[in-house]
Amino acid sequence: MRSILISIILASSTLSIGQYRMLGTSRVMDDGCIMLTPDMPFAEGLAYNYSRLDLENYFEIQFDVFLGDKEEGADGITFVVHNDIRGFDAYGQWGECMGYGSFNPLSIGSSINPSVAVEFDTYQNRYQNDPSCDHVAYLENGSSRHETYWNGGDSLYNMEDNYLHDFRFRWNPSEQLIEVFWDGVKVVSQKRNLIEDIFDGETKVIWGFTASTGRKYNLQYFCLRRMVGLPIEEESGNNG
């Protein structure tokens, strides 16, 4: 159950919850959180904040993430930072690709690229090299396939537990280091020159969430809690 404290933090956030480009099934919820997928099959929702991030500066963003209440649900959520040519309209494919990736990695324009992402995956898809349990994984350039993942060493790890989970994404440009924390545990520590190796010299990037369902499904949403390190600009636009 969402606490009063979370609502207070959201209300005082430096970023307006209304300043999101929303695609597909994403909607603002009554409490200001953003639903990405309703509890229904074959849904896909994306939400991008209109305030770009500057990769030359340190930042940390903290969210609450809800992945559903059905252990056999699907498919999960990704947090994505990108510079796709489609801008705030960039999307990937549904189901196992979670609105981020592509069923066929060789397809052009059907995944979000260039990008880095963190997936919170709640359904096993063998083509993506998923384990049999829920897990967290680091992704790049629209590919949903990963060689490593985090599941806390628990082969029965479950994130579809009807609870909000604490997610923090941290970028340290001086160390060229991405760190991801899930419920207070560091689950990703990735050294990467994002500006040169991923974004071809571009420093100002779009950020947001994607999610989808397939034949299996769950309600999935996120709530912004705080941001350390302000965005460099805000682009005007109407919610989708």
N, C-alpha and C positions, 0 to 999 in steps of 0.2 A: 504494500500500500504506500502511495506517495506521501511523504511527510510534509508538514507545514513548513519546515525549514527549507526544503527544496524549493517550494513556491516562493519563499522570501528571496532566496538567492537568485532565482530566475527573474524576479521582478526588478532586482537591482543590477542585472547584468549590463555590461557595457555595450552589448550587441542587442539590437531589437529583434525579438522573436518573429516580428512581422516581416523582416527584411530577408525573406527567403524566396528564391525561385523554386516553385513546387511543380513537379511533373507527375503524371500518372495518378496513382491513388493517394498520394501524400496530401495531408490536411492538417491544419492547426486544430489541436484538441482543446477542450474547454479549459484545461488548466495551463495552456500555453505550450505544452509539449507538442511535438510534431509526429503524427502517425505517418508511417511510411507504407505499411500494408495493413488493410483490415484482415479480420480472421476469415479469409475466403481464398479459394484456389485461384491460381494464375493471375496474381496481382503483381504490380510493379510500381514502386514509388520512389521518387528522388527529391531531395531538398538541398539546394545550394544557397549559402549565405551570400548576399550581394557584396559583402566586404571582403576584398581579396586579402591574402596574407603576403607578407614580404619575407622571402626566404633568406634575406641578408640579416634579419633580426631574429632573436630568440623568441619563441612563443610556446605556450602550453595551453591546451584547451581541455576542459573537463566536462563530461556529460554523464547523465544517467541513461542507460540503454535497457530497453525491455524487449525480450525475444520470444515472449509467449508463455503459455501455460500447458501446452501439449508436448509431452516428451517425444512423440513421433511426428511433430510438426516440421515445418520447413519454411524458407530455406536459410534465412539469415540476413545479416546487415553488413555493409562495408562502410567504413569512413574513408573518404577519398580526397586527395589533394591532386589537382590536375591542371593542365593547360591544353586541353583538347580544343581543336579548331572550332568545334560547335559551341564552345563557351558554356553558358548556363543552360543550354539545351542538350548537353552531352549525356548519353545513356548507353548502357550495355544491354545484354539479353537477360531474359527472365529466368526463373527456376534456379538451377545450380549456379548460374552466373551472377545472381543477386543484383541485377541491374547494373553491374560493373563490367563483367568480362564478356567473353564470346565462347559459344560452344566450339567453334572452330578458330583456333588462334591465328590462322592465316587470313581470316575475314577482315576486310578493311571497312572501317566506319561503324562496326557493330560492337565495339568495346570502347572504354574511356582511356585514351592514349594521347600524349604521354601522361603518366600518373604514377603515384604510389598510393597504396591503400592498405588498410587493415581489415580483414574479414572476421566476422563472428559467425561461424558456420554451424548450422544446427541439423544438417542432414548429410549423410554420406553419399558422395558421388565419386565413383572409382576413377572416372576419367580425370577428375581434378586431384587425384592422389589423396583423397580424404581418408582419415581414419574412421572407425566405426562409431566414434563418439563425437560430441560437440567439441569445437576447438577454435583457437585464434591463430591466424596466419598473416604474414606480411606478403603483399603482392606488388607487382610492378607492371606498368604499361598495358593494362587491360587483360592480363592473363590471370585467370582464376586458378590455374594449376600451381601447386606449391610443393616443394620438396621437404620442407620442415614445418612444424606446427607446435602449438602449445596446448596441452590439455591437463596441465598440472600433474602429469604422470598417472592419470586416472583413466583407465580404459572405459569407464562408465560415466565420464564427465558429462554433466547436463547443464545447459544454460537456459533451457525452456522451463524454468522453475517458478514462474509467476512472481518473480522478484525483479526490482531494478538493480542493475549492475553498474558499478562505478568504472568509467573508462576515461583515461587521460592520455592525450597524445602530445608529446614534447619534441620540439626541434631545437637543436643547439648548433648554430652555424659555425661557431668557432671550432667545434669538435667534429662537425659534419656527422652528427649523430641523431638518429631517430630513436626515441624510447617510448614504449607503450606500456601502460599499467592497466591491469584488469582486476578490480576488487582489491586494490592495494598491492598487487604482485606485479613485478616487472616481467612482461611476457614477450617483449620484443626489444632488442638492442641491436640496431642496424647502422653500421657506418656507411655513409653514402654521400657523395658530392651531388646533391640534388640539382643545384643550379646548372652545373656543366654536364653531368652524366645522364640526367633524366630530362631536364627542361631546356637544354640547348641554350643556356645563357639567360633565360627569362627568370626574373626574380619574383614577379607578382603573379600569384596563382589562386585558383578557385578552390574552395573546400566545401564539403558537405557530406551527405549520407545517401546511400542507395540501398534498396532492399527489394526482395521479390519472394513469391511463393510459386509452387507448382501444383502437382496433384495433392501434396500435403501442404499444410498452411498453418499460420499463427498470426495473431495480432503482433505488430512490431513497431516500436516507436522510440524516439530519443528526446531528451530534455537537456538543453544547455544549462550548465551550472555556473561556470566562470571561465574567464580568459585572462591569461597573463601575457602581456605583449599585445598592444592594440593593432588592428588591421590598418593598412596604409591608406585605404580609400574605400568609399562605398559607392556602388553603382546604383542608379535609380532603376526601378522596374516594378511591374505589377506582378503579384503572385499568380502562378499558373493554376 
